[in-house]
Amino acid sequence: MKFQILASREIKEAYAIREENGKVFVRFNKNGKEYAYAANNIQILDEEEFLNQDKIVLYRFNSECYKCKKQFEVLTYIVFNDGTNENVIFPWNKERLLKHQNVAAHLQDPSIEYYGLEVLGNDDLLDEFFMNKFPKRLQKRYSNTTKTTYVANICPHCGSMKGWYYLYYEINQKIKNMQSIQTVDYVD
């Protein structure tokens, strides 16, 4: 059973979860200690419902590996970061994407719009779902730049990861230029 800590968006696996008097009590293993969380800080995730939904769009496009300079196909979801997690689909709704734009980042680096969207590496549940579907192509890796671990595309030629920022940057450029991005057909 999985749950998400809403403040950090971190997803955790629990052995048992129960709710009582506005608190959620979690045990991480059979005989383990119970930890209490405020109920409004926890979202219990219905994994079956998540895995069976057919609304998730996965995109693919060719990108150059920063290390070996060879082209390879990257995979990503693109969802609005306005709290809805709705798919961003072509033709791109730039007006909606700009409502949640990271204006400070855009002012520092005007070469990118910093649209209000999330891509692979932003959402733990989506990342894990697609990493399990494509384990050779998507892996959890440590980034020296951000000093964090997240799911990223892996170059099949040299094994280097495509960092989150570079994926986000390329998608921003495609949206800015109104370029469509192909979707992936995958089967459960």
Buried (B, 14 or more C-beta within 10 A) or exposed (E): EBBBEEEEEEBBEBEEBEEEEEBBBBBEEEEEEEEEBEBEEBBBBEBEEBEEEEEBBBBBBEBBBEEBEEEBEBBBBBBBBBEEBEBBEBEBBBEBBBEBBBEEEBEEEEEBBBBBBBBBBBBBBBBBBBBEBBEEBBBEBEBEEEEEEBBBBBBEEEEBBBBBBBBBBBBBEBBBEEEEBEEBEEEE
